[in-house]
Amino acid sequence: MPALIEIERLTKRFGAFTAVDDVSFSVDRGEVVGFLGPNGAGKSTTMKMLAGFVTPTAGTARICGKDVVDSPVEAKRSLGYLPEGAPTYPEMTVTAFLMFCARIRGYRRFEAMERVEDAMELTQLESVQLQPIETLSKGFKRRVGLAQSLLHDPPVLVLDEPTDGLDPNQKHEVRQLIRRMAPQKAILISTHILEEVEAVCTRAIVIAGGRVLADSTPAALAPPGTTMEQVFRDLTMPKEAA
């Protein structure tokens, strides 16, 4: 049975600049994969190609067996995507925005409201459901973005910095949510926080300069006491200098 996320030799060039260079990996159901790398490593560009927002220069990306270029609608039906910055309509209330997202997903009336209520409960947004999004803190805005990605209970989640802007308690709650969902989904999480990888991920993929440098378990990649800076240094250090 094929993996729920399949990426094969994915490449993206912007003019003479290669942002993503021949990247390949897959994610099975039940896996939570941490996608690690410094700023400009190619993480967000890879995720945007997987989500169908950026067209690859070369290579293939599939979600639940559907090619994101050849069958974009079918692929996106199986995808929940939290992009960097989580764009919203700031003048809308939380409930109105999520209802708008539910209607786009094809839900109507009572089913749409049920989906919205479930997503708000999962992300603990009930206390701000009637507030305009522009009045929310960065952490609550991030949770609104996470809620829209969960509305249709997709088998694949692609989350770009899901705990960005959250306080320690909120980070803990989101990580618990990811752990609860993990057995039924394939989850790809972009992060630069090693603690997050250790807390929720079953695998860790390190990317730098657009290329995959490592694909391993968090424990093998970063033994206790290792910092993210040490991980990148060890992976990028020339072999003769190691």
C-alpha positions, 0 to 999 in steps of 0.5 A, a space after each residue: 500500500 503506498 504511503 499517504 505522502 510521496 515526494 520523488 525528486 522534487 525540485 524548484 528553481 526560481 531563475 538561477 536559484 534552486 530552492 529545492 534540489 532533488 528531494 525525495 521522501 515518503 510519510 506513512 499513516 501513523 508517522 509524524 515527521 519533523 521537517 527541520 532546517 535553517 531559514 531558507 533551507 527549502 522547507 516552506 517551498 517543499 510544503 507549498 509544492 506538496 500542497 499545490 500552491 507552488 508548481 514544481 520545476 521537476 519531480 512528483 508529489 502525491 497525496 493519497 496516491 493523487 498527483 498534486 499537479 495532475 489531480 490537484 482537487 482530488 489531492 487537496 481533498 485529502 490534505 489539511 494545510 497550515 501555511 506559514 503565516 496562516 492567512 485569514 480574512 481579519 475582519 471576519 469573526 473566528 466562527 464566520 471564517 471557519 464557516 466560510 472554510 467549511 462551505 468551500 469544503 462542500 459542507 452545508 448548514 448543520 454539517 458545516 456548523 458541526 465541523 466548525 464546532 468540532 474544529 474549535 473544540 480541538 483547537 480550544 477557540 470557543 472563548 474567542 469564537 465571536 471575536 474578529 480575527 484581527 483582534 486576536 493574539 498571534 497564538 490565537 490566530 495560529 490556532 484559527 489556521 490550525 482549525 481550518 486545516 482540521 475541518 474536514 478530518 483529512 488523512 494528511 496534515 502538512 503543518 508549517 510551524 504549527 506552534 509558532 507564537 503560542 505560549 508554553 501551555 498552548 504549545 503543550 496543548 497543540 502537541 497533545 492534539 498532534 499525538 492524539 491524531 497521529 495514529 490515523 494520519 500522516 503528518 509533516 511538521 516544519 519546525 526549527 524547535 528540536 524540543 518539538 521534534 523530540 515531543 511529537 515526531 517519529 522521524 526527523 528529516 533535515 534539509 539545508 540548501 534545498 537538499 535532504 541531509 538526514 532522515 532518521 529517528 529524533 533520538 539518532 539525529 539529536 542525542 540528549 543534550 544536543 542543540 539544533 545548531 550542533 545538528 546542522 553543524 555536524 551534518 554540514 561539516 566537511 567529512 575531512 574536517 569532522 
